[in-house]
Amino acid sequence: MTKEEALKIIKTENLQNYNWFSQRNTSHDEVGIIMKDNIWIVYSADERAYIRNQVKFQSESDALTEFIERLRADKILKSL
């Protein structure tokens, strides 16, 4: 997956509560993606904006796929 494809999915599926490559400080209940030292990191933050779960990837494509999957899961959970 490319950044352009991920952004299109976010827009088309109206996915929310995310932080796209550290565009701002970590917020509560969000999914984020960052790149640090040529490693892509996908994380989930809790209600206190504390990063609880992060996975590191060597591939941007794999990281973006995980990022989108987490955003989709978050949307489903919040609709219940």
N, CA, C and O atoms as a Maestro MAE file, in Angstrom:
{
 s_m_m2io_version
 :::
 2.0.0
}

f_m_ct {
 s_m_title
 :::
 protein
 m_atom[320] {
  # First column is atom index #
  i_m_mmod_type
  r_m_x_coord
  r_m_y_coord
  r_m_z_coord
  i_m_residue_number
  s_m_chain_name
  s_m_pdb_residue_name
  s_m_pdb_atom_name
  i_m_atomic_number
  :::
  1 25 0.845 -1.172 0.000 1 A "MET " " N  " 7
  2 3 0.000 0.000 0.000 1 A "MET " " CA " 6
  3 2 0.895 1.240 0.000 1 A "MET " " C  " 6
  4 15 1.954 1.254 0.627 1 A "MET " " O  " 8
  5 25 0.464 2.258 -0.697 2 A "THR " " N  " 7
  6 3 1.194 3.520 -0.741 2 A "THR " " CA " 6
  7 2 0.496 4.546 0.159 2 A "THR " " C  " 6
  8 15 -0.631 4.328 0.604 2 A "THR " " O  " 8
  9 25 1.174 5.657 0.418 3 A "LYS " " N  " 7
  10 3 0.561 6.722 1.204 3 A "LYS " " CA " 6
  11 2 -0.686 7.255 0.516 3 A "LYS " " C  " 6
  12 15 -1.694 7.535 1.165 3 A "LYS " " O  " 8
  13 25 -0.612 7.393 -0.791 4 A "GLU " " N  " 7
  14 3 -1.762 7.903 -1.545 4 A "GLU " " CA " 6
  15 2 -2.961 6.963 -1.421 4 A "GLU " " C  " 6
  16 15 -4.094 7.415 -1.252 4 A "GLU " " O  " 8
  17 25 -2.712 5.660 -1.506 5 A "GLU " " N  " 7
  18 3 -3.800 4.689 -1.364 5 A "GLU " " CA " 6
  19 2 -4.389 4.740 0.049 5 A "GLU " " C  " 6
  20 15 -5.607 4.691 0.223 5 A "GLU " " O  " 8
  21 25 -3.530 4.838 1.038 6 A "ALA " " N  " 7
  22 3 -4.005 4.903 2.424 6 A "ALA " " CA " 6
  23 2 -4.860 6.146 2.646 6 A "ALA " " C  " 6
  24 15 -5.921 6.063 3.265 6 A "ALA " " O  " 8
  25 25 -4.416 7.285 2.153 7 A "LEU " " N  " 7
  26 3 -5.185 8.516 2.318 7 A "LEU " " CA " 6
  27 2 -6.531 8.437 1.600 7 A "LEU " " C  " 6
  28 15 -7.531 8.968 2.084 7 A "LEU " " O  " 8
  29 25 -6.552 7.784 0.464 8 A "LYS " " N  " 7
  30 3 -7.816 7.617 -0.265 8 A "LYS " " CA " 6
  31 2 -8.787 6.752 0.540 8 A "LYS " " C  " 6
  32 15 -9.975 7.065 0.620 8 A "LYS " " O  " 8
  33 25 -8.292 5.674 1.129 9 A "ILE " " N  " 7
  34 3 -9.127 4.793 1.957 9 A "ILE " " CA " 6
  35 2 -9.657 5.569 3.164 9 A "ILE " " C  " 6
  36 15 -10.837 5.467 3.499 9 A "ILE " " O  " 8
  37 25 -8.792 6.340 3.812 10 A "ILE " " N  " 7
  38 3 -9.208 7.135 4.973 10 A "ILE " " CA " 6
  39 2 -10.353 8.061 4.597 10 A "ILE " " C  " 6
  40 15 -11.340 8.167 5.324 10 A "ILE " " O  " 8
  41 25 -10.219 8.724 3.471 11 A "LYS " " N  " 7
  42 3 -11.259 9.658 3.031 11 A "LYS " " CA " 6
  43 2 -12.530 8.924 2.625 11 A "LYS " " C  " 6
  44 15 -13.622 9.289 3.062 11 A "LYS " " O  " 8
  45 25 -12.401 7.900 1.798 12 A "THR " " N  " 7
  46 3 -13.557 7.166 1.280 12 A "THR " " CA " 6
  47 2 -14.359 6.495 2.398 12 A "THR " " C  " 6
  48 15 -15.590 6.506 2.382 12 A "THR " " O  " 8
  49 25 -13.651 5.913 3.365 13 A "GLU " " N  " 7
  50 3 -14.322 5.184 4.447 13 A "GLU " " CA " 6
  51 2 -14.579 6.049 5.675 13 A "GLU " " C  " 6
  52 15 -15.070 5.563 6.694 13 A "GLU " " O  " 8
  53 25 -14.246 7.333 5.575 14 A "ASN " " N  " 7
  54 3 -14.443 8.280 6.666 14 A "ASN " " CA " 6
  55 2 -13.826 7.772 7.972 14 A "ASN " " C  " 6
  56 15 -14.473 7.774 9.019 14 A "ASN " " O  " 8
  57 25 -12.570 7.341 7.893 15 A "LEU " " N  " 7
  58 3 -11.868 6.862 9.078 15 A "LEU " " CA " 6
  59 2 -11.360 8.068 9.856 15 A "LEU " " C  " 6
  60 15 -10.916 9.059 9.276 15 A "LEU " " O  " 8
  61 25 -11.432 7.966 11.178 16 A "GLN " " N  " 7
  62 3 -11.088 9.101 12.030 16 A "GLN " " CA " 6
  63 2 -10.191 8.670 13.176 16 A "GLN " " C  " 6
  64 15 -9.828 7.499 13.293 16 A "GLN " " O  " 8
  65 25 -9.839 9.628 14.015 17 A "ASN " " N  " 7
  66 3 -9.020 9.383 15.210 17 A "ASN " " CA " 6
  67 2 -7.659 8.817 14.871 17 A "ASN " " C  " 6
  68 15 -7.264 7.764 15.372 17 A "ASN " " O  " 8
  69 25 -6.950 9.525 14.019 18 A "TYR " " N  " 7
  70 3 -5.612 9.061 13.635 18 A "TYR " " CA " 6
  71 2 -4.615 10.211 13.653 18 A "TYR " " C  " 6
  72 15 -4.978 11.387 13.611 18 A "TYR " " O  " 8
  73 25 -3.361 9.833 13.717 19 A "ASN " " N  " 7
  74 3 -2.262 10.795 13.681 19 A "ASN " " CA " 6
  75 2 -1.337 10.362 12.548 19 A "ASN " " C  " 6
  76 15 -0.650 9.346 12.646 19 A "ASN " " O  " 8
  77 25 -1.328 11.130 11.493 20 A "TRP " " N  " 7
  78 3 -0.609 10.817 10.263 20 A "TRP " " CA " 6
  79 2 0.814 11.364 10.335 20 A "TRP " " C  " 6
  80 15 1.027 12.565 10.168 20 A "TRP " " O  " 8
  81 25 1.776 10.497 10.580 21 A "PHE " " N  " 7
  82 3 3.192 10.856 10.613 21 A "PHE " " CA " 6
  83 2 3.473 12.077 11.497 21 A "PHE " " C  " 6
  84 15 4.115 13.043 11.084 21 A "PHE " " O  " 8
  85 25 2.965 11.990 12.725 22 A "SER " " N  " 7
  86 3 3.222 12.993 13.778 22 A "SER " " CA " 6
  87 2 2.826 14.400 13.376 22 A "SER " " C  " 6
  88 15 3.568 15.350 13.627 22 A "SER " " O  " 8
  89 25 1.675 14.542 12.759 23 A "GLN " " N  " 7
  90 3 1.224 15.874 12.379 23 A "GLN " " CA " 6
  91 2 0.874 16.711 13.615 23 A "GLN " " C  " 6
  92 15 0.701 17.926 13.517 23 A "GLN " " O  " 8
  93 25 0.772 16.061 14.768 24 A "ARG " " N  " 7
  94 3 0.501 16.734 16.039 24 A "ARG " " CA " 6
  95 2 0.925 15.796 17.168 24 A "ARG " " C  " 6
  96 15 1.332 14.662 16.919 24 A "ARG " " O  " 8
  97 25 0.828 16.274 18.404 25 A "ASN " " N  " 7
  98 3 1.140 15.417 19.548 25 A "ASN " " CA " 6
  99 2 0.131 14.282 19.641 25 A "ASN " " C  " 6
  100 15 -0.984 14.386 19.130 25 A "ASN " " O  " 8
  101 25 0.526 13.213 20.290 26 A "THR " " N  " 7
  102 3 -0.356 12.067 20.475 26 A "THR " " CA " 6
  103 2 -1.598 12.493 21.253 26 A "THR " " C  " 6
  104 15 -1.510 13.216 22.245 26 A "THR " " O  " 8
  105 25 -2.745 12.033 20.786 27 A "SER " " N  " 7
  106 3 -4.024 12.346 21.410 27 A "SER " " CA " 6
  107 2 -4.652 11.064 21.955 27 A "SER " " C  " 6
  108 15 -4.204 9.960 21.647 27 A "SER " " O  " 8
  109 25 -5.681 11.227 22.759 28 A "HIS " " N  " 7
  110 3 -6.328 10.058 23.356 28 A "HIS " " CA " 6
  111 2 -7.075 9.227 22.305 28 A "HIS " " C  " 6
  112 15 -7.617 9.757 21.335 28 A "HIS " " O  " 8
  113 25 -7.085 7.931 22.528 29 A "ASP " " N  " 7
  114 3 -7.841 6.979 21.698 29 A "ASP " " CA " 6
  115 2 -7.583 7.136 20.198 29 A "ASP " " C  " 6
  116 15 -8.523 7.172 19.404 29 A "ASP " " O  " 8
  117 25 -6.338 7.227 19.825 30 A "GLU " " N  " 7
  118 3 -6.028 7.372 18.412 30 A "GLU " " CA " 6
  119 2 -5.127 6.239 17.925 30 A "GLU " " C  " 6
  120 15 -4.502 5.524 18.707 30 A "GLU " " O  " 8
  121 25 -5.089 6.109 16.610 31 A "VAL " " N  " 7
  122 3 -4.148 5.219 15.930 31 A "VAL " " CA " 6
  123 2 -3.172 6.132 15.203 31 A "VAL " " C  " 6
  124 15 -3.577 7.110 14.574 31 A "VAL " " O  " 8
  125 25 -1.905 5.814 15.290 32 A "GLY " " N  " 7
  126 3 -0.917 6.672 14.650 32 A "GLY " " CA " 6
  127 2 0.117 5.889 13.874 32 A "GLY " " C  " 6
  128 15 0.302 4.689 14.076 32 A "GLY " " O  " 8
  129 25 0.776 6.588 12.992 33 A "ILE " " N  " 7
  130 3 1.884 6.010 12.229 33 A "ILE " " CA " 6
  131 2 3.003 7.054 12.186 33 A "ILE " " C  " 6
  132 15 2.761 8.233 11.930 33 A "ILE " " O  " 8
  133 25 4.214 6.600 12.439 34 A "ILE " " N  " 7
  134 3 5.376 7.477 12.385 34 A "ILE " " CA " 6
  135 2 6.531 6.725 11.729 34 A "ILE " " C  " 6
  136 15 6.512 5.499 11.618 34 A "ILE " " O  " 8
  137 25 7.525 7.480 11.301 35 A "MET " " N  " 7
  138 3 8.751 6.880 10.804 35 A "MET " " CA " 6
  139 2 9.900 7.434 11.631 35 A "MET " " C  " 6
  140 15 10.046 8.646 11.787 35 A "MET " " O  " 8
  141 25 10.703 6.534 12.152 36 A "LYS " " N  " 7
  142 3 11.840 6.930 12.971 36 A "LYS " " CA " 6
  143 2 13.010 6.022 12.646 36 A "LYS " " C  " 6
  144 15 12.894 4.800 12.739 36 A "LYS " " O  " 8
  145 25 14.136 6.609 12.266 37 A "ASP " " N  " 7
  146 3 15.345 5.847 11.939 37 A "ASP " " CA " 6
  147 2 15.076 4.770 10.876 37 A "ASP " " C  " 6
  148 15 15.534 3.634 11.002 37 A "ASP " " O  " 8
  149 25 14.331 5.141 9.838 38 A "ASN " " N  " 7
  150 3 13.989 4.239 8.727 38 A "ASN " " CA " 6
  151 2 13.160 3.029 9.147 38 A "ASN " " C  " 6
  152 15 13.166 1.999 8.473 38 A "ASN " " O  " 8
  153 25 12.452 3.160 10.257 39 A "ILE " " N  " 7
  154 3 11.525 2.131 10.729 39 A "ILE " " CA " 6
  155 2 10.155 2.791 10.837 39 A "ILE " " C  " 6
  156 15 10.034 3.890 11.377 39 A "ILE " " O  " 8
  157 25 9.137 2.131 10.330 40 A "TRP " " N  " 7
  158 3 7.769 2.623 10.435 40 A "TRP " " CA " 6
  159 2 7.145 2.007 11.679 40 A "TRP " " C  " 6
  160 15 7.269 0.806 11.920 40 A "TRP " " O  " 8
  161 25 6.480 2.833 12.458 41 A "ILE " " N  " 7
  162 3 5.858 2.387 13.704 41 A "ILE " " CA " 6
  163 2 4.374 2.733 13.651 41 A "ILE " " C  " 6
  164 15 3.991 3.873 13.387 41 A "ILE " " O  " 8
  165 25 3.557 1.727 13.907 42 A "VAL " " N  " 7
  166 3 2.111 1.914 14.002 42 A "VAL " " CA " 6
  167 2 1.754 1.704 15.470 42 A "VAL " " C  " 6
  168 15 2.183 0.727 16.084 42 A "VAL " " O  " 8
  169 25 0.965 2.625 16.031 43 A "TYR " " N  " 7
  170 3 0.639 2.532 17.453 43 A "TYR " " CA " 6
  171 2 -0.830 2.830 17.707 43 A "TYR " " C  " 6
  172 15 -1.534 3.391 16.866 43 A "TYR " " O  " 8
  173 25 -1.263 2.436 18.893 44 A "SER " " N  " 7
  174 3 -2.581 2.789 19.402 44 A "SER " " CA " 6
  175 2 -2.376 3.474 20.741 44 A "SER " " C  " 6
  176 15 -1.588 3.012 21.567 44 A "SER " " O  " 8
  177 25 -3.082 4.574 20.956 45 A "ALA " " N  " 7
  178 3 -2.998 5.304 22.217 45 A "ALA " " CA " 6
  179 2 -4.287 5.102 23.011 45 A "ALA " " C  " 6
  180 15 -5.369 4.959 22.442 45 A "ALA " " O  " 8
  181 25 -4.148 5.095 24.327 46 A "ASP " " N  " 7
  182 3 -5.314 4.876 25.182 46 A "ASP " " CA " 6
  183 2 -6.015 6.196 25.509 46 A "ASP " " C  " 6
  184 15 -5.715 7.235 24.921 46 A "ASP " " O  " 8
  185 25 -6.954 6.136 26.459 47 A "GLU " " N  " 7
  186 3 -7.750 7.313 26.804 47 A "GLU " " CA " 6
  187 2 -6.924 8.431 27.436 47 A "GLU " " C  " 6
  188 15 -7.390 9.567 27.525 47 A "GLU " " O  " 8
  189 25 -5.705 8.122 27.874 48 A "ARG " " N  " 7
  190 3 -4.820 9.149 28.439 48 A "ARG " " CA " 6
  191 2 -3.742 9.586 27.444 48 A "ARG " " C  " 6
  192 15 -2.811 10.302 27.813 48 A "ARG " " O  " 8
  193 25 -3.863 9.165 26.203 49 A "ALA " " N  " 7
  194 3 -2.909 9.471 25.134 49 A "ALA " " CA " 6
  195 2 -1.580 8.766 25.356 49 A "ALA " " C  " 6
  196 15 -0.549 9.197 24.840 49 A "ALA " " O  " 8
  197 25 -1.604 7.688 26.118 50 A "TYR " " N  " 7
  198 3 -0.409 6.887 26.356 50 A "TYR " " CA " 6
  199 2 -0.343 5.781 25.303 50 A "TYR " " C  " 6
  200 15 -1.320 5.062 25.090 50 A "TYR " " O  " 8
  201 25 0.794 5.648 24.654 51 A "ILE " " N  " 7
  202 3 0.937 4.628 23.620 51 A "ILE " " CA " 6
  203 2 1.002 3.250 24.281 51 A "ILE " " C  " 6
  204 15 1.935 2.951 25.027 51 A "ILE " " O  " 8
  205 25 0.018 2.434 24.002 52 A "ARG " " N  " 7
  206 3 -0.114 1.119 24.624 52 A "ARG " " CA " 6
  207 2 0.352 -0.019 23.729 52 A "ARG " " C  " 6
  208 15 0.800 -1.056 24.219 52 A "ARG " " O  " 8
  209 25 0.251 0.163 22.471 53 A "ASN " " N  " 7
  210 3 0.539 -0.946 21.569 53 A "ASN " " CA " 6
  211 2 1.216 -0.380 20.332 53 A "ASN " " C  " 6
  212 15 0.659 0.473 19.640 53 A "ASN " " O  " 8
  213 25 2.421 -0.860 20.061 54 A "GLN " " N  " 7
  214 3 3.098 -0.408 18.853 54 A "GLN " " CA " 6
  215 2 3.780 -1.582 18.170 54 A "GLN " " C  " 6
  216 15 4.276 -2.505 18.817 54 A "GLN " " O  " 8
  217 25 3.789 -1.520 16.862 55 A "VAL " " N  " 7
  218 3 4.423 -2.550 16.044 55 A "VAL " " CA " 6
  219 2 5.357 -1.845 15.075 55 A "VAL " " C  " 6
  220 15 5.003 -0.821 14.492 55 A "VAL " " O  " 8
  221 25 6.550 -2.399 14.906 56 A "LYS " " N  " 7
  222 3 7.548 -1.806 14.013 56 A "LYS " " CA " 6
  223 2 7.629 -2.593 12.720 56 A "LYS " " C  " 6
  224 15 7.497 -3.817 12.707 56 A "LYS " " O  " 8
  225 25 7.850 -1.866 11.629 57 A "PHE " " N  " 7
  226 3 7.907 -2.465 10.300 57 A "PHE " " CA " 6
  227 2 9.130 -1.968 9.541 57 A "PHE " " C  " 6
  228 15 9.550 -0.821 9.699 57 A "PHE " " O  " 8
  229 25 9.687 -2.831 8.729 58 A "GLN " " N  " 7
  230 3 10.770 -2.454 7.824 58 A "GLN " " CA " 6
  231 2 10.212 -1.872 6.523 58 A "GLN " " C  " 6
  232 15 10.915 -1.169 5.798 58 A "GLN " " O  " 8
  233 25 8.962 -2.168 6.240 59 A "SER " " N  " 7
  234 3 8.320 -1.786 4.983 59 A "SER " " CA " 6
  235 2 7.212 -0.758 5.234 59 A "SER " " C  " 6
  236 15 6.347 -0.964 6.085 59 A "SER " " O  " 8
  237 25 7.247 0.342 4.489 60 A "GLU " " N  " 7
  238 3 6.187 1.334 4.591 60 A "GLU " " CA " 6
  239 2 4.839 0.732 4.202 60 A "GLU " " C  " 6
  240 15 3.825 1.015 4.840 60 A "GLU " " O  " 8
  241 25 4.824 -0.084 3.175 61 A "SER " " N  " 7
  242 3 3.586 -0.702 2.709 61 A "SER " " CA " 6
  243 2 2.945 -1.549 3.803 61 A "SER " " C  " 6
  244 15 1.737 -1.464 4.027 61 A "SER " " O  " 8
  245 25 3.745 -2.361 4.482 62 A "ASP " " N  " 7
  246 3 3.213 -3.199 5.568 62 A "ASP " " CA " 6
  247 2 2.691 -2.344 6.718 62 A "ASP " " C  " 6
  248 15 1.651 -2.647 7.303 62 A "ASP " " O  " 8
  249 25 3.415 -1.278 7.038 63 A "ALA " " N  " 7
  250 3 2.994 -0.386 8.117 63 A "ALA " " CA " 6
  251 2 1.671 0.297 7.765 63 A "ALA " " C  " 6
  252 15 0.784 0.393 8.613 63 A "ALA " " O  " 8
  253 25 1.533 0.765 6.543 64 A "LEU " " N  " 7
  254 3 0.295 1.418 6.123 64 A "LEU " " CA " 6
  255 2 -0.878 0.450 6.137 64 A "LEU " " C  " 6
  256 15 -1.994 0.833 6.488 64 A "LEU " " O  " 8
  257 25 -0.638 -0.794 5.759 65 A "THR " " N  " 7
  258 3 -1.695 -1.809 5.807 65 A "THR " " CA " 6
  259 2 -2.164 -2.013 7.238 65 A "THR " " C  " 6
  260 15 -3.368 -2.053 7.495 65 A "THR " " O  " 8
  261 25 -1.235 -2.142 8.167 66 A "GLU " " N  " 7
  262 3 -1.577 -2.290 9.591 66 A "GLU " " CA " 6
  263 2 -2.311 -1.055 10.106 66 A "GLU " " C  " 6
  264 15 -3.285 -1.174 10.850 66 A "GLU " " O  " 8
  265 25 -1.854 0.111 9.719 67 A "PHE " " N  " 7
  266 3 -2.475 1.372 10.123 67 A "PHE " " CA " 6
  267 2 -3.942 1.416 9.696 67 A "PHE " " C  " 6
  268 15 -4.817 1.740 10.500 67 A "PHE " " O  " 8
  269 25 -4.205 1.095 8.446 68 A "ILE " " N  " 7
  270 3 -5.579 1.096 7.938 68 A "ILE " " CA " 6
  271 2 -6.425 0.035 8.640 68 A "ILE " " C  " 6
  272 15 -7.581 0.294 8.973 68 A "ILE " " O  " 8
  273 25 -5.876 -1.140 8.867 69 A "GLU " " N  " 7
  274 3 -6.621 -2.197 9.567 69 A "GLU " " CA " 6
  275 2 -7.014 -1.752 10.970 69 A "GLU " " C  " 6
  276 15 -8.132 -2.013 11.415 69 A "GLU " " O  " 8
  277 25 -6.102 -1.082 11.667 70 A "ARG " " N  " 7
  278 3 -6.420 -0.593 13.015 70 A "ARG " " CA " 6
  279 2 -7.481 0.505 12.978 70 A "ARG " " C  " 6
  280 15 -8.363 0.547 13.836 70 A "ARG " " O  " 8
  281 25 -7.398 1.387 11.993 71 A "LEU " " N  " 7
  282 3 -8.413 2.435 11.875 71 A "LEU " " CA " 6
  283 2 -9.788 1.843 11.584 71 A "LEU " " C  " 6
  284 15 -10.794 2.307 12.123 71 A "LEU " " O  " 8
  285 25 -9.833 0.837 10.748 72 A "ARG " " N  " 7
  286 3 -11.114 0.183 10.448 72 A "ARG " " CA " 6
  287 2 -11.676 -0.502 11.692 72 A "ARG " " C  " 6
  288 15 -12.875 -0.422 11.963 72 A "ARG " " O  " 8
  289 25 -10.819 -1.168 12.438 73 A "ALA " " N  " 7
  290 3 -11.261 -1.838 13.675 73 A "ALA " " CA " 6
  291 2 -11.754 -0.806 14.673 73 A "ALA " " C  " 6
  292 15 -12.765 -1.023 15.340 73 A "ALA " " O  " 8
  293 25 -11.055 0.308 14.784 74 A "ASP " " N  " 7
  294 3 -11.460 1.374 15.696 74 A "ASP " " CA " 6
  295 2 -12.839 1.906 15.320 74 A "ASP " " C  " 6
  296 15 -13.665 2.162 16.196 74 A "ASP " " O  " 8
  297 25 -13.087 2.071 14.047 75 A "LYS " " N  " 7
  298 3 -14.392 2.574 13.585 75 A "LYS " " CA " 6
  299 2 -15.501 1.587 13.952 75 A "LYS " " C  " 6
  300 15 -16.577 1.992 14.393 75 A "LYS " " O  " 8
  301 25 -15.240 0.303 13.772 76 A "ILE " " N  " 7
  302 3 -16.235 -0.717 14.124 76 A "ILE " " CA " 6
  303 2 -16.507 -0.712 15.617 76 A "ILE " " C  " 6
  304 15 -17.666 -0.735 16.030 76 A "ILE " " O  " 8
  305 25 -15.460 -0.682 16.438 77 A "LEU " " N  " 7
  306 3 -15.632 -0.694 17.891 77 A "LEU " " CA " 6
  307 2 -16.407 0.528 18.383 77 A "LEU " " C  " 6
  308 15 -17.226 0.418 19.295 77 A "LEU " " O  " 8
  309 25 -16.158 1.665 17.796 78 A "LYS " " N  " 7
  310 3 -16.840 2.882 18.238 78 A "LYS " " CA " 6
  311 2 -18.291 2.926 17.766 78 A "LYS " " C  " 6
  312 15 -19.080 3.722 18.275 78 A "LYS " " O  " 8
  313 25 -18.647 2.094 16.814 79 A "SER " " N  " 7
  314 3 -20.040 2.074 16.335 79 A "SER " " CA " 6
  315 2 -20.918 1.109 17.128 79 A "SER " " C  " 6
  316 15 -22.139 1.097 16.971 79 A "SER " " O  " 8
  317 25 -20.290 0.305 17.977 80 A "LEU " " N  " 7
  318 3 -21.066 -0.678 18.773 80 A "LEU " " CA " 6
  319 2 -21.782 -0.051 19.925 80 A "LEU " " C  " 6
  320 15 -22.468 -0.744 20.677 80 A "LEU " " O  " 8
  :::
 }
 m_bond[319] {
  # First column is bond index #
  i_m_from
  i_m_to
  i_m_order
  :::
  1 1 2 1
  2 2 3 1
  3 3 4 2
  4 3 5 1
  5 5 6 1
  6 6 7 1
  7 7 8 2
  8 7 9 1
  9 9 10 1
  10 10 11 1
  11 11 12 2
  12 11 13 1
  13 13 14 1
  14 14 15 1
  15 15 16 2
  16 15 17 1
  17 17 18 1
  18 18 19 1
  19 19 20 2
  20 19 21 1
  21 21 22 1
  22 22 23 1
  23 23 24 2
  24 23 25 1
  25 25 26 1
  26 26 27 1
  27 27 28 2
  28 27 29 1
  29 29 30 1
  30 30 31 1
  31 31 32 2
  32 31 33 1
  33 33 34 1
  34 34 35 1
  35 35 36 2
  36 35 37 1
  37 37 38 1
  38 38 39 1
  39 39 40 2
  40 39 41 1
  41 41 42 1
  42 42 43 1
  43 43 44 2
  44 43 45 1
  45 45 46 1
  46 46 47 1
  47 47 48 2
  48 47 49 1
  49 49 50 1
  50 50 51 1
  51 51 52 2
  52 51 53 1
  53 53 54 1
  54 54 55 1
  55 55 56 2
  56 55 57 1
  57 57 58 1
  58 58 59 1
  59 59 60 2
  60 59 61 1
  61 61 62 1
  62 62 63 1
  63 63 64 2
  64 63 65 1
  65 65 66 1
  66 66 67 1
  67 67 68 2
  68 67 69 1
  69 69 70 1
  70 70 71 1
  71 71 72 2
  72 71 73 1
  73 73 74 1
  74 74 75 1
  75 75 76 2
  76 75 77 1
  77 77 78 1
  78 78 79 1
  79 79 80 2
  80 79 81 1
  81 81 82 1
  82 82 83 1
  83 83 84 2
  84 83 85 1
  85 85 86 1
  86 86 87 1
  87 87 88 2
  88 87 89 1
  89 89 90 1
  90 90 91 1
  91 91 92 2
  92 91 93 1
  93 93 94 1
  94 94 95 1
  95 95 96 2
  96 95 97 1
  97 97 98 1
  98 98 99 1
  99 99 100 2
  100 99 101 1
  101 101 102 1
  102 102 103 1
  103 103 104 2
  104 103 105 1
  105 105 106 1
  106 106 107 1
  107 107 108 2
  108 107 109 1
  109 109 110 1
  110 110 111 1
  111 111 112 2
  112 111 113 1
  113 113 114 1
  114 114 115 1
  115 115 116 2
  116 115 117 1
  117 117 118 1
  118 118 119 1
  119 119 120 2
  120 119 121 1
  121 121 122 1
  122 122 123 1
  123 123 124 2
  124 123 125 1
  125 125 126 1
  126 126 127 1
  127 127 128 2
  128 127 129 1
  129 129 130 1
  130 130 131 1
  131 131 132 2
  132 131 133 1
  133 133 134 1
  134 134 135 1
  135 135 136 2
  136 135 137 1
  137 137 138 1
  138 138 139 1
  139 139 140 2
  140 139 141 1
  141 141 142 1
  142 142 143 1
  143 143 144 2
  144 143 145 1
  145 145 146 1
  146 146 147 1
  147 147 148 2
  148 147 149 1
  149 149 150 1
  150 150 151 1
  151 151 152 2
  152 151 153 1
  153 153 154 1
  154 154 155 1
  155 155 156 2
  156 155 157 1
  157 157 158 1
  158 158 159 1
  159 159 160 2
  160 159 161 1
  161 161 162 1
  162 162 163 1
  163 163 164 2
  164 163 165 1
  165 165 166 1
  166 166 167 1
  167 167 168 2
  168 167 169 1
  169 169 170 1
  170 170 171 1
  171 171 172 2
  172 171 173 1
  173 173 174 1
  174 174 175 1
  175 175 176 2
  176 175 177 1
  177 177 178 1
  178 178 179 1
  179 179 180 2
  180 179 181 1
  181 181 182 1
  182 182 183 1
  183 183 184 2
  184 183 185 1
  185 185 186 1
  186 186 187 1
  187 187 188 2
  188 187 189 1
  189 189 190 1
  190 190 191 1
  191 191 192 2
  192 191 193 1
  193 193 194 1
  194 194 195 1
  195 195 196 2
  196 195 197 1
  197 197 198 1
  198 198 199 1
  199 199 200 2
  200 199 201 1
  201 201 202 1
  202 202 203 1
  203 203 204 2
  204 203 205 1
  205 205 206 1
  206 206 207 1
  207 207 208 2
  208 207 209 1
  209 209 210 1
  210 210 211 1
  211 211 212 2
  212 211 213 1
  213 213 214 1
  214 214 215 1
  215 215 216 2
  216 215 217 1
  217 217 218 1
  218 218 219 1
  219 219 220 2
  220 219 221 1
  221 221 222 1
  222 222 223 1
  223 223 224 2
  224 223 225 1
  225 225 226 1
  226 226 227 1
  227 227 228 2
  228 227 229 1
  229 229 230 1
  230 230 231 1
  231 231 232 2
  232 231 233 1
  233 233 234 1
  234 234 235 1
  235 235 236 2
  236 235 237 1
  237 237 238 1
  238 238 239 1
  239 239 240 2
  240 239 241 1
  241 241 242 1
  242 242 243 1
  243 243 244 2
  244 243 245 1
  245 245 246 1
  246 246 247 1
  247 247 248 2
  248 247 249 1
  249 249 250 1
  250 250 251 1
  251 251 252 2
  252 251 253 1
  253 253 254 1
  254 254 255 1
  255 255 256 2
  256 255 257 1
  257 257 258 1
  258 258 259 1
  259 259 260 2
  260 259 261 1
  261 261 262 1
  262 262 263 1
  263 263 264 2
  264 263 265 1
  265 265 266 1
  266 266 267 1
  267 267 268 2
  268 267 269 1
  269 269 270 1
  270 270 271 1
  271 271 272 2
  272 271 273 1
  273 273 274 1
  274 274 275 1
  275 275 276 2
  276 275 277 1
  277 277 278 1
  278 278 279 1
  279 279 280 2
  280 279 281 1
  281 281 282 1
  282 282 283 1
  283 283 284 2
  284 283 285 1
  285 285 286 1
  286 286 287 1
  287 287 288 2
  288 287 289 1
  289 289 290 1
  290 290 291 1
  291 291 292 2
  292 291 293 1
  293 293 294 1
  294 294 295 1
  295 295 296 2
  296 295 297 1
  297 297 298 1
  298 298 299 1
  299 299 300 2
  300 299 301 1
  301 301 302 1
  302 302 303 1
  303 303 304 2
  304 303 305 1
  305 305 306 1
  306 306 307 1
  307 307 308 2
  308 307 309 1
  309 309 310 1
  310 310 311 1
  311 311 312 2
  312 311 313 1
  313 313 314 1
  314 314 315 1
  315 315 316 2
  316 315 317 1
  317 317 318 1
  318 318 319 1
  319 319 320 2
  :::
 }
}
